[in-house]
Amino acid sequence: MGTLRRLVLDVLKPHDPPLIEFTERIADVECADAVTTSLIELDQQVQNIKLTVEGEDVDDAAIEDAIGEFGGTVHSVDQVAYGEYVVEDRRTLQDD
């Protein structure tokens, strides 16, 4: 089996830490080579974000632990990529 290269999570987090700081802290996890967060929905108390982590060997447990340390919770795992490289989605006949 290959290694985990990409992990996309739907995360609910408090406003503090702010999105930039939250992203920076997740990026500090040793297995994360690159991290992207996108704000999906903003509430008075929480933010719903899409978190994408890529690396040579992403440790999903370490990422989820870090999210919890910063007050977040994982709602769902939305995408997982294993292998020698990440296969990018391409349109197929079924997508029409």
The first five atom37 places (N, CA, C, CB, O) and aatype in JSON, in Angstrom:
{
  "aatype": [12, 7, 16, 10, 1, 1, 10, 19, 10, 3, 19, 10, 11, 14, 8, 3, 14, 14, 10, 9, 6, 13, 16, 6, 1, 9, 0, 3, 19, 6, 4, 0, 3, 0, 19, 16, 16, 15, 10, 9, 6, 10, 3, 5, 5, 19, 5, 2, 9, 11, 10, 16, 19, 6, 7, 6, 3, 19, 3, 3, 0, 0, 9, 6, 3, 0, 9, 7, 6, 13, 7, 7, 16, 19, 8, 15, 19, 3, 5, 19, 0, 18, 7, 6, 18, 19, 19, 6, 3, 1, 1, 16, 10, 5, 3, 3],
  "atom_mask": [
    [1, 1, 1, 1, 1],
    [1, 1, 1, 0, 1],
    [1, 1, 1, 1, 1],
    [1, 1, 1, 1, 1],
    [1, 1, 1, 1, 1],
    [1, 1, 1, 1, 1],
    [1, 1, 1, 1, 1],
    [1, 1, 1, 1, 1],
    [1, 1, 1, 1, 1],
    [1, 1, 1, 1, 1],
    [1, 1, 1, 1, 1],
    [1, 1, 1, 1, 1],
    [1, 1, 1, 1, 1],
    [1, 1, 1, 1, 1],
    [1, 1, 1, 1, 1],
    [1, 1, 1, 1, 1],
    [1, 1, 1, 1, 1],
    [1, 1, 1, 1, 1],
    [1, 1, 1, 1, 1],
    [1, 1, 1, 1, 1],
    [1, 1, 1, 1, 1],
    [1, 1, 1, 1, 1],
    [1, 1, 1, 1, 1],
    [1, 1, 1, 1, 1],
    [1, 1, 1, 1, 1],
    [1, 1, 1, 1, 1],
    [1, 1, 1, 1, 1],
    [1, 1, 1, 1, 1],
    [1, 1, 1, 1, 1],
    [1, 1, 1, 1, 1],
    [1, 1, 1, 1, 1],
    [1, 1, 1, 1, 1],
    [1, 1, 1, 1, 1],
    [1, 1, 1, 1, 1],
    [1, 1, 1, 1, 1],
    [1, 1, 1, 1, 1],
    [1, 1, 1, 1, 1],
    [1, 1, 1, 1, 1],
    [1, 1, 1, 1, 1],
    [1, 1, 1, 1, 1],
    [1, 1, 1, 1, 1],
    [1, 1, 1, 1, 1],
    [1, 1, 1, 1, 1],
    [1, 1, 1, 1, 1],
    [1, 1, 1, 1, 1],
    [1, 1, 1, 1, 1],
    [1, 1, 1, 1, 1],
    [1, 1, 1, 1, 1],
    [1, 1, 1, 1, 1],
    [1, 1, 1, 1, 1],
    [1, 1, 1, 1, 1],
    [1, 1, 1, 1, 1],
    [1, 1, 1, 1, 1],
    [1, 1, 1, 1, 1],
    [1, 1, 1, 0, 1],
    [1, 1, 1, 1, 1],
    [1, 1, 1, 1, 1],
    [1, 1, 1, 1, 1],
    [1, 1, 1, 1, 1],
    [1, 1, 1, 1, 1],
    [1, 1, 1, 1, 1],
    [1, 1, 1, 1, 1],
    [1, 1, 1, 1, 1],
    [1, 1, 1, 1, 1],
    [1, 1, 1, 1, 1],
    [1, 1, 1, 1, 1],
    [1, 1, 1, 1, 1],
    [1, 1, 1, 0, 1],
    [1, 1, 1, 1, 1],
    [1, 1, 1, 1, 1],
    [1, 1, 1, 0, 1],
    [1, 1, 1, 0, 1],
    [1, 1, 1, 1, 1],
    [1, 1, 1, 1, 1],
    [1, 1, 1, 1, 1],
    [1, 1, 1, 1, 1],
    [1, 1, 1, 1, 1],
    [1, 1, 1, 1, 1],
    [1, 1, 1, 1, 1],
    [1, 1, 1, 1, 1],
    [1, 1, 1, 1, 1],
    [1, 1, 1, 1, 1],
    [1, 1, 1, 0, 1],
    [1, 1, 1, 1, 1],
    [1, 1, 1, 1, 1],
    [1, 1, 1, 1, 1],
    [1, 1, 1, 1, 1],
    [1, 1, 1, 1, 1],
    [1, 1, 1, 1, 1],
    [1, 1, 1, 1, 1],
    [1, 1, 1, 1, 1],
    [1, 1, 1, 1, 1],
    [1, 1, 1, 1, 1],
    [1, 1, 1, 1, 1],
    [1, 1, 1, 1, 1],
    [1, 1, 1, 1, 1]
  ],
  "atom_positions": [
    [[0.85, -1.18, 0.0], [0.0, 0.0, 0.0], [0.89, 1.23, 0.0], [-0.96, 0.0, 1.22], [1.95, 1.25, 0.62]],
    [[0.44, 2.26, -0.7], [1.18, 3.52, -0.75], [1.0, 4.35, 0.5], [0.0, 0.0, 0.0], [0.45, 3.88, 1.5]],
    [[1.46, 5.56, 0.43], [1.35, 6.46, 1.58], [0.24, 7.48, 1.37], [2.69, 7.17, 1.83], [-0.15, 7.77, 0.23]],
    [[-0.26, 8.02, 2.47], [-1.3, 9.04, 2.41], [-0.68, 10.35, 1.94], [-2.0, 9.21, 3.8], [0.21, 10.89, 2.6]],
    [[-1.15, 10.85, 0.82], [-0.6, 12.07, 0.2], [-1.48, 13.29, 0.4], [-0.38, 11.84, -1.27], [-0.97, 14.41, 0.53]],
    [[-2.8, 13.1, 0.43], [-3.72, 14.23, 0.57], [-4.88, 13.81, 1.46], [-4.25, 14.71, -0.81], [-5.41, 12.7, 1.36]],
    [[-5.27, 14.74, 2.34], [-6.39, 14.53, 3.24], [-7.21, 15.81, 3.24], [-5.9, 14.15, 4.68], [-6.7, 16.89, 3.55]],
    [[-8.5, 15.7, 2.89], [-9.4, 16.85, 2.87], [-10.47, 16.6, 3.92], [-10.04, 17.07, 1.45], [-11.19, 15.6, 3.88]],
    [[-10.57, 17.54, 4.87], [-11.48, 17.39, 6.0], [-12.45, 18.56, 6.09], [-10.69, 17.27, 7.3], [-12.1, 19.7, 5.78]],
    [[-13.66, 18.27, 6.5], [-14.65, 19.29, 6.85], [-14.52, 19.48, 8.35], [-16.14, 18.87, 6.42], [-14.75, 18.55, 9.12]],
    [[-14.13, 20.69, 8.77], [-13.8, 20.95, 10.18], [-14.66, 22.09, 10.72], [-12.3, 21.3, 10.33], [-14.92, 23.08, 10.04]],
    [[-15.09, 21.93, 11.95], [-15.77, 22.98, 12.69], [-14.79, 23.48, 13.74], [-17.13, 22.47, 13.34], [-14.3, 22.69, 14.55]],
    [[-14.51, 24.8, 13.75], [-13.54, 25.36, 14.68], [-14.08, 26.63, 15.31], [-12.21, 25.63, 13.99], [-14.91, 27.31, 14.7]],
    [[-13.63, 26.97, 16.52], [-14.01, 28.24, 17.11], [-13.33, 29.4, 16.36], [-13.65, 28.28, 18.62], [-12.39, 29.17, 15.59]],
    [[-13.78, 30.62, 16.58], [-13.18, 31.78, 15.92], [-11.72, 31.98, 16.35], [-13.99, 33.04, 16.22], [-10.92, 32.53, 15.6]],
    [[-11.4, 31.54, 17.56], [-10.05, 31.7, 18.07], [-9.41, 30.32, 18.21], [-10.05, 32.45, 19.43], [-9.95, 29.51, 18.97]],
    [[-8.32, 30.0, 17.56], [-7.45, 30.94, 16.87], [-8.02, 31.33, 15.5], [-6.06, 30.34, 16.71], [-8.78, 30.58, 14.88]],
    [[-7.63, 32.54, 15.03], [-8.08, 32.98, 13.7], [-7.62, 32.0, 12.61], [-7.54, 34.4, 13.4], [-6.69, 31.22, 12.82]],
    [[-8.26, 32.06, 11.47], [-8.01, 31.1, 10.38], [-6.54, 31.04, 9.97], [-8.86, 31.47, 9.18], [-6.01, 29.96, 9.72]],
    [[-5.89, 32.19, 9.89], [-4.47, 32.2, 9.48], [-3.62, 31.46, 10.52], [-3.95, 33.65, 9.31], [-2.78, 30.63, 10.16]],
    [[-3.82, 31.76, 11.79], [-3.06, 31.1, 12.84], [-3.37, 29.6, 12.92], [-3.35, 31.76, 14.19], [-2.47, 28.78, 13.11]],
    [[-4.65, 29.25, 12.77], [-5.05, 27.83, 12.77], [-4.33, 27.08, 11.65], [-6.58, 27.7, 12.62], [-3.81, 25.99, 11.87]],
    [[-4.33, 27.66, 10.46], [-3.68, 27.03, 9.3], [-2.18, 26.88, 9.54], [-3.94, 27.85, 8.02], [-1.59, 25.84, 9.24]],
    [[-1.57, 27.92, 10.09], [-0.13, 27.87, 10.39], [0.19, 26.77, 11.4], [0.35, 29.24, 10.92], [1.18, 26.06, 11.25]],
    [[-0.64, 26.62, 12.41], [-0.41, 25.6, 13.43], [-0.56, 24.19, 12.85], [-1.39, 25.78, 14.6], [0.22, 23.3, 13.19]],
    [[-1.54, 23.99, 11.98], [-1.69, 22.67, 11.33], [-0.49, 22.41, 10.42], [-3.03, 22.6, 10.52], [0.0, 21.29, 10.35]],
    [[-0.02, 23.45, 9.73], [1.14, 23.3, 8.85], [2.4, 22.95, 9.63], [1.37, 24.59, 8.07], [3.34, 22.38, 9.07]],
    [[2.43, 23.27, 10.93], [3.59, 22.93, 11.76], [3.64, 21.45, 12.15], [3.57, 23.77, 13.02], [4.65, 20.98, 12.66]],
    [[2.54, 20.71, 11.91], [2.56, 19.27, 12.18], [3.59, 18.65, 11.23], [1.12, 18.62, 11.98], [3.58, 18.92, 10.03]],
    [[4.46, 17.83, 11.76], [5.62, 17.34, 11.02], [5.28, 16.72, 9.66], [6.35, 16.32, 11.85], [6.04, 16.9, 8.7]],
    [[4.19, 16.01, 9.56], [3.86, 15.29, 8.32], [3.24, 16.19, 7.25], [2.91, 14.16, 8.63], [3.05, 15.74, 6.12]],
    [[2.92, 17.43, 7.57], [2.25, 18.33, 6.63], [3.27, 19.13, 5.84], [1.29, 19.28, 7.38], [4.02, 19.92, 6.4]],
    [[3.29, 18.91, 4.51], [4.16, 19.7, 3.64], [3.45, 20.97, 3.17], [4.61, 18.85, 2.43], [4.1, 21.99, 2.93]],
    [[2.13, 20.9, 3.05], [1.34, 22.05, 2.6], [-0.06, 21.93, 3.17], [1.3, 22.14, 1.05], [-0.62, 20.84, 3.25]],
    [[-0.63, 23.07, 3.57], [-1.97, 23.1, 4.16], [-2.74, 24.27, 3.57], [-1.91, 23.21, 5.71], [-2.21, 25.37, 3.44]],
    [[-3.99, 24.01, 3.21], [-4.89, 25.05, 2.72], [-6.18, 24.97, 3.5], [-5.15, 24.91, 1.18], [-6.71, 23.89, 3.74]],
    [[-6.69, 26.14, 3.92], [-8.01, 26.18, 4.54], [-8.89, 27.14, 3.76], [-7.91, 26.6, 6.03], [-8.43, 28.18, 3.27]],
    [[-10.15, 26.79, 3.66], [-11.14, 27.64, 3.0], [-12.33, 27.78, 3.94], [-11.58, 27.06, 1.61], [-12.84, 26.78, 4.46]],
    [[-12.76, 29.01, 4.15], [-13.92, 29.26, 5.0], [-15.18, 28.9, 4.21], [-13.97, 30.74, 5.47], [-15.4, 29.42, 3.12]],
    [[-15.99, 28.01, 4.77], [-17.22, 27.57, 4.12], [-18.41, 28.32, 4.68], [-17.41, 26.06, 4.3], [-19.27, 28.8, 3.94]],
    [[-18.45, 28.43, 6.02], [-19.58, 29.1, 6.67], [-19.11, 29.73, 7.96], [-20.75, 28.1, 6.93], [-18.28, 29.17, 8.68]],
    [[-19.65, 30.91, 8.25], [-19.3, 31.66, 9.44], [-20.52, 31.83, 10.31], [-18.7, 33.04, 9.08], [-21.57, 32.28, 9.85]],
    [[-20.39, 31.46, 11.58], [-21.47, 31.57, 12.57], [-20.97, 32.51, 13.66], [-21.88, 30.15, 13.16], [-19.8, 32.91, 13.65]],
    [[-21.82, 32.87, 14.61], [-21.39, 33.74, 15.7], [-20.34, 33.08, 16.57], [-22.58, 34.14, 16.55], [-19.46, 33.77, 17.09]],
    [[-20.39, 31.78, 16.73], [-19.49, 31.07, 17.64], [-18.41, 30.25, 16.93], [-20.28, 30.17, 18.52], [-17.34, 30.04, 17.49]],
    [[-18.68, 29.79, 15.72], [-17.78, 28.84, 15.06], [-17.61, 29.17, 13.58], [-18.31, 27.41, 15.21], [-18.35, 29.96, 12.99]],
    [[-16.6, 28.54, 13.01], [-16.34, 28.6, 11.57], [-16.33, 27.17, 11.04], [-14.98, 29.33, 11.27], [-15.76, 26.26, 11.65]],
    [[-16.98, 26.98, 9.89], [-16.93, 25.7, 9.2], [-15.91, 25.87, 8.08], [-18.35, 25.26, 8.64], [-16.06, 26.75, 7.24]],
    [[-14.87, 25.04, 8.08], [-13.81, 25.19, 7.09], [-13.53, 23.88, 6.36], [-12.54, 25.69, 7.76], [-13.8, 22.79, 6.87]],
    [[-12.98, 24.02, 5.17], [-12.45, 22.88, 4.42], [-10.94, 22.93, 4.62], [-12.85, 22.92, 2.87], [-10.31, 23.94, 4.31]],
    [[-10.36, 21.85, 5.14], [-8.93, 21.78, 5.43], [-8.3, 20.74, 4.51], [-8.68, 21.44, 6.92], [-8.7, 19.58, 4.52]],
    [[-7.32, 21.16, 3.74], [-6.61, 20.25, 2.85], [-5.16, 20.17, 3.3], [-6.7, 20.73, 1.36], [-4.48, 21.19, 3.42]],
    [[-4.7, 18.95, 3.54], [-3.31, 18.71, 3.97], [-2.67, 17.8, 2.95], [-3.25, 18.08, 5.41], [-3.23, 16.76, 2.58]],
    [[-1.48, 18.18, 2.48], [-0.72, 17.33, 1.57], [0.68, 17.12, 2.13], [-0.65, 17.94, 0.15], [1.22, 17.98, 2.83]],
    [[1.25, 15.96, 1.81], [2.6, 15.65, 2.25], [3.06, 14.33, 1.67], [0.0, 0.0, 0.0], [2.31, 13.63, 1.0]],
    [[4.31, 14.01, 1.95], [4.89, 12.75, 1.47], [4.31, 11.55, 2.21], [6.42, 12.78, 1.64], [4.21, 10.46, 1.65]],
    [[3.93, 11.75, 3.47], [3.37, 10.68, 4.28], [2.53, 11.31, 5.39], [4.5, 9.76, 4.88], [2.97, 11.4, 6.54]],
    [[1.33, 11.75, 5.05], [0.45, 12.45, 5.99], [-0.02, 11.48, 7.07], [-0.77, 13.08, 5.25], [-0.45, 10.37, 6.77]],
    [[0.06, 11.91, 8.31], [-0.39, 11.12, 9.46], [-1.77, 11.67, 9.85], [0.64, 11.19, 10.66], [-1.86, 12.7, 10.52]],
    [[-2.82, 10.97, 9.45], [-4.18, 11.48, 9.69], [-4.46, 11.64, 11.18], [-5.21, 10.55, 9.06], [-5.15, 12.58, 11.57]],
    [[-3.96, 10.75, 12.01], [-4.19, 10.84, 13.46], [-3.51, 12.09, 14.03], [-3.66, 9.57, 14.18], [-4.09, 12.77, 14.88]],
    [[-2.31, 12.4, 13.57], [-1.6, 13.59, 14.05], [-2.34, 14.86, 13.64], [-0.15, 13.62, 13.51], [-2.41, 15.82, 14.41]],
    [[-2.88, 14.87, 12.43], [-3.63, 16.04, 11.95], [-4.9, 16.2, 12.78], [-3.97, 15.9, 10.44], [-5.21, 17.3, 13.22]],
    [[-5.63, 15.12, 12.99], [-6.87, 15.19, 13.77], [-6.59, 15.57, 15.22], [-7.62, 13.85, 13.72], [-7.38, 16.3, 15.83]],
    [[-5.48, 15.1, 15.79], [-5.1, 15.49, 17.14], [-4.82, 16.99, 17.22], [-3.86, 14.69, 17.6], [-5.26, 17.66, 18.15]],
    [[-4.1, 17.51, 16.23], [-3.79, 18.94, 16.2], [-5.06, 19.78, 16.08], [-2.83, 19.27, 15.04], [-5.2, 20.8, 16.75]],
    [[-5.98, 19.34, 15.25], [-7.26, 20.05, 15.11], [-7.96, 20.13, 16.46], [-8.17, 19.34, 14.06], [-8.48, 21.18, 16.84]],
    [[-7.98, 19.02, 17.18], [-8.6, 18.97, 18.5], [-7.9, 19.87, 19.51], [0.0, 0.0, 0.0], [-8.55, 20.5, 20.34]],
    [[-6.57, 19.92, 19.45], [-5.8, 20.78, 20.36], [-6.17, 22.25, 20.19], [-4.31, 20.6, 20.12], [-6.11, 23.03, 21.14]],
    [[-6.55, 22.63, 18.98], [-6.88, 24.03, 18.69], [-8.38, 24.28, 18.74], [-6.34, 24.42, 17.33], [-8.87, 25.3, 18.26]],
    [[-9.13, 23.32, 19.34], [-10.56, 23.52, 19.57], [-11.47, 23.08, 18.46], [0.0, 0.0, 0.0], [-12.67, 23.31, 18.53]],
    [[-10.92, 22.47, 17.41], [-11.74, 22.06, 16.27], [-12.2, 20.62, 16.37], [0.0, 0.0, 0.0], [-11.69, 19.84, 17.17]],
    [[-13.18, 20.29, 15.56], [-13.67, 18.92, 15.44], [-13.83, 18.58, 13.97], [-15.01, 18.73, 16.21], [-14.23, 19.42, 13.16]],
    [[-13.53, 17.34, 13.62], [-13.68, 16.88, 12.24], [-15.11, 16.4, 12.04], [-12.66, 15.73, 11.91], [-15.59, 15.51, 12.74]],
    [[-15.79, 17.02, 11.07], [-17.15, 16.59, 10.73], [-17.14, 15.42, 9.76], [-17.94, 17.74, 10.13], [-17.91, 14.47, 9.9]],
    [[-16.25, 15.51, 8.77], [-16.19, 14.42, 7.79], [-14.85, 14.41, 7.08], [-17.32, 14.54, 6.77], [-14.15, 15.43, 7.01]],
    [[-14.5, 13.26, 6.56], [-13.34, 13.1, 5.67], [-13.91, 13.17, 4.26], [-12.54, 11.74, 5.94], [-14.68, 12.3, 3.85]],
    [[-13.53, 14.21, 3.51], [-14.13, 14.45, 2.2], [-13.3, 13.95, 1.02], [-14.38, 15.91, 2.03], [-13.83, 13.72, -0.06]],
    [[-12.0, 13.78, 1.23], [-11.16, 13.24, 0.16], [-9.9, 12.65, 0.77], [-10.8, 14.33, -0.89], [-9.35, 13.18, 1.73]],
    [[-9.45, 11.53, 0.19], [-8.24, 10.86, 0.62], [-7.49, 10.44, -0.63], [-8.55, 9.63, 1.55], [-8.08, 9.9, -1.57]],
    [[-6.16, 10.68, -0.65], [-5.34, 10.24, -1.79], [-4.16, 9.44, -1.27], [-4.86, 11.46, -2.64], [-3.36, 9.94, -0.48]],
    [[-4.05, 8.2, -1.72], [-2.95, 7.32, -1.37], [-2.17, 6.99, -2.63], [-3.45, 6.03, -0.69], [-2.73, 6.97, -3.73]],
    [[-0.89, 6.72, -2.48], [-0.11, 6.22, -3.6], [1.2, 6.95, -3.79], [0.0, 0.0, 0.0], [1.64, 7.7, -2.93]],
    [[1.8, 6.71, -4.93], [3.07, 7.35, -5.27], [2.89, 8.83, -5.59], [3.72, 6.64, -6.46], [3.81, 9.62, -5.42]],
    [[1.69, 9.2, -6.06], [1.37, 10.6, -6.37], [-0.13, 10.79, -6.21], [1.84, 10.99, -7.82], [-0.87, 9.82, -6.04]],
    [[-0.57, 12.04, -6.27], [-1.99, 12.35, -6.14], [-2.64, 12.35, -7.51], [-2.19, 13.72, -5.43], [-2.18, 13.05, -8.42]],
    [[-3.7, 11.59, -7.67], [-4.46, 11.57, -8.91], [-5.45, 12.72, -8.85], [-5.19, 10.18, -9.12], [-6.3, 12.77, -7.96]],
    [[-5.35, 13.64, -9.8], [-6.28, 14.77, -9.86], [-7.57, 14.32, -10.52], [-5.65, 15.96, -10.62], [-7.56, 13.53, -11.47]],
    [[-8.69, 14.83, -10.01], [-9.99, 14.49, -10.59], [-10.07, 15.02, -12.01], [-11.13, 15.07, -9.74], [-9.63, 16.13, -12.3]],
    [[-10.64, 14.21, -12.89], [-10.85, 14.6, -14.28], [-12.31, 14.32, -14.65], [-9.88, 13.83, -15.24], [-12.91, 13.37, -14.15]],
    [[-12.85, 15.15, -15.49], [-14.22, 14.92, -15.94], [-14.3, 13.64, -16.77], [-14.73, 16.13, -16.76], [-13.4, 13.34, -17.55]],
    [[-15.39, 12.9, -16.57], [-15.62, 11.7, -17.34], [-16.99, 11.79, -17.97], [-15.5, 10.42, -16.46], [-17.73, 12.75, -17.72]],
    [[-17.33, 10.81, -18.78], [-18.66, 10.81, -19.42], [-19.79, 10.8, -18.39], [-18.8, 9.61, -20.35], [-20.87, 11.35, -18.65]],
    [[-19.57, 10.19, -17.24], [-20.58, 10.11, -16.2], [-20.86, 11.48, -15.56], [-20.14, 9.11, -15.14], [-21.9, 11.66, -14.92]],
    [[-19.95, 12.43, -15.72], [-20.1, 13.76, -15.12], [-21.04, 14.67, -15.9], [-18.76, 14.42, -14.99], [-21.43, 15.72, -15.4]],
    [[-21.4, 14.29, -17.11], [-22.27, 15.15, -17.94], [-23.71, 15.1, -17.51], [-22.16, 14.76, -19.39], [-24.56, 15.76, -18.11]]
  ]
}
